[in-house]
Amino acid sequence: MEQNIQTLISADNHWALLAVLFASTAIAIWLEQKYRWASRISGAIITLAIALVLVNLRVIPDSAPVFDDVVWGYAVPMAIPLLLLQTNIRKIWKETGRFLLIFLIGAAGTVAGTILATALLGGAVEGLPGVAAMMTGSYIGGGVNFTAIADAFHVSGSLISAATVADNLNMALYFLALLGMAGSAFFRKRYPHPHIDEVASKGKSDAETLAKQYWTRKEVSLKDIAVDLAYAAVIVFLSRLIGNLFSGWIPKDNWFLRMLNTFFGSQYVWITNFSVIFATCFHRQAGEMHGAQELGTWLIYLFFFVIGVPASIGVLIRNAPILLLFCMIIVLVNMTFCFLGGKLLKFDLEDIILASNANIGGPTTAAGMAVSQGWPKLIGPCMLVGTFGYVIGTWLGILVGSLLGA
């Protein structure tokens, strides 16, 4: 987008824009970790809101090399391998047991819900197939997939911003619904709930202690940072190389070949592939790479600032309500699959709730809910299957987006 409006900080003032970018993400993270209200809003929305305010007050431009080239071109791709270092497929398969099955049923529900929502609302928002691809990845994996697919399909910044706002509001309603189901006599009557009974018998003091133990500070050395960033750069380099080769080799003569070209030509598919291979085959080395989750998450926060930069308030007001309905349809179908599948296969109520949460919210929100409800035995499986969602989320998101013509 060409910059035509005069702003306080010009598009070529790179250091000033970097200062604003880094300071804004730092403020959002600080607020999220210090205040309960900010935690409920989420640091991602706070970061996006700061950018939205600054650009509409004409403090910063709506397009600049720092945003378009540095963050989209480097920060976003490097975040993915750092956040996938825990995706040891052998460990996930071995330790999750039946929990993985209900998670996969939920993932199928997400895909079905996305296709249904697109069919119902396809004409309401221009570019909806791209949002469908993003939400497929996000509602099977998490923010890492949302980011990757948004870049892969070149979804407009304004549409990404509207989808992010709608998604966060939908998530708040969704979490309230899940908590209500956990305490509902209707659902407790129809599903076994051993973990809820255990908490009722001994109280929640253990859960509060677990929460304090779970969110602890980690030690990170200079070597860790150097190794993490070198690893991420190598993975992205190889992925771009392989993706470009496939993109040149596979023709686009029909819809099927175009879909294959999009899938195998995507750097994010290969970033995911290489990251999973490394995390699985070299799990000991991956486990020693401290600080990768923190670095990857920080890079994702930079992304959330940048998607707020081109956001038009008019587009947000016009599209966010429709996209909220779009997200709600996906979530309702996901929950239907999880609860019906869980009933047929005789899953516990806690397993169904957390598997759906691991789909829609990702591993951290599912584990957080397990901690808050005092279900410590389910924290590990939540994290593992949610992390597995990071792996398949990008694949399925790009596949669905290609099928829908994104």
C-alpha positions, 0 to 999 in steps of 0.5 A: 500500500502506498503511503499518501497520508502525512504521519508523525513518523514517516515510513522510512524512519526505520528506527523510530518505527522499530522503537514503537513496535518493540515498545508497544509489544512490551507494554501489551505483554506487561499489561497481560501479565500484571492485570487480570482485565488485560489477561482477559482481553489478551496481549494480542488484542492489546497489541493490535489495539495500540497499533490501530490507535497509533495509525488512526491518530496518524502517529505511524504510517499504515505501511512501511518496510519495517512492517511489510519486509522485516516482520512479515518477511523475517519475524513471522517465518522464524517464529514458527520453528521456534514454537514447534520445538516441542512437537515430538510426534513419538511422545505425543502418540505414546503419552496421549492415548485415547485423548488424541482420538477425541482431539482428532474428532474435534479437528474434523469438526473444525474443518466441517464447521469452516466449510459450512460457515463459508458456504453460509456466509461466503458472499457476505465478506470479500476474501472469506476463503482466506479467513476460512483457511486461517481459522481452520489452522487456528481452531485446530492448532493456534496463533502460530497457524493463524499467522502462517496461513495469513501470510501464505494466502496474503490475506489483507491486513484489515481482514486479519484485524477484523478476524482477530477481534471476532476470534477473541470475542468468540473465544471469550464466549466459548470459554465461558460455555465450556466452564458452564458445561463443566459445572452443568448438571445436564452434562454431568448426568450424561457423561462420566466426570471422575476428575470433577468428582475428585476436585469436589472431594478435596477442594481446589487448593491443589489447583491453585498451587499447580498454577503457581508452579506451572508458570515459572520463570525459565533460565535462558543463556546467551548460547540458548538465544544464539542456537535458537535463532540459528536453528530458526534461520536454517529451517526457514532457509531450507523451507523456502528453498524446497517450497520454491522448487516445488512451486516451479515444478508443479503446474497449475493447469487445473484445480487439483494441481493448483491445490498441490502447488499451493500446498507443496510450494508453501514455505510454511508447510516445509517449515512445519515438516522440518520442525517436526522431523527435528523435534521428533528425531532430535528430541534431546537437542530440542529439549535443551534449546531453552527460550525458544517458546519465549522468542517465538511468542515475542515474534508473534506479538510483533505480527499482531502489532503489524496486522493492526497497522493497516486496519480500517475502523470502518472495515472492523465495524462492517466485518467483525460482526459477520466474522464473529458469526463465522467463528461461532459456527465453526466452534459450534460444529467442533463442539458438536463433533466432540460431544457426540463423538465423546458420547459414542466412544464413552469419553469423560466429560473433562476429556471432551471439554479439554480436547475441544479447548485444545482445538479451538484455543490451543495447548496453553488455554487447554492446560490453563483450564485443566490447572484452574479446574484442578485436573492435573492428570490432564495437563500433559495430554492437553499440552501434547495434543494441542502441540500436535494441532500446531503440526496438522493445523497448517497442513489442513488450513492450507488444504482447506484454503486451496479447496475454497479458492483462497 
